[in-house]
Amino acid sequence: MTAALVELPKVHGRHHNKALAAARRVRAVELKTAGLTYEQIAAELGYANRGTVYRLVAEALKAQTVEAVGEHRSLEVERLDMLQVAVWRKAMEGDVPSTAAAARIIMARCRLLGLEGQGQVDEARSRTVVVPTKT
């Protein structure tokens, strides 16, 4: 079953109808994917020049890429969460390899979410281990 293509009205001046503008963007990407040149797409949709069509297609592809990156980031955060759950109990009990693994997982999550360097922790203090002594 093929979908019937609806003829979009030609562009005349600035878009005031956001839904129609969105439909034209989608159609421009479809036409570019089908192999038409930017000039052909401009003529088909009624845009003044190929530069406008190029910008529309580039922005649509960029938005799609940003969305895909966000989805991938969410998937990786979920994976890190599962890994952390797997080592957390042993880490809290003092198991050194599990503690190191948990720390690496937390650092990976911070890098992935762009949290690295936000607090600027003093490196010397963060590496100092205080061992309580009996008095």
Buried (B, 14 or more C-beta within 10 A) or exposed (E): EEEEEEEBEEBEEEEEEEEEBEBBBEBBBEBBEEEBEBEBBBBBBEBEEBEBBBEBBEEBEEEEEEEEEEEEEEEBBEBBEEBBEEBBEBBEEEBEEBBEBBEBBEEBBBEBEEEEEEEEEEEEEEEEEEEEEEE
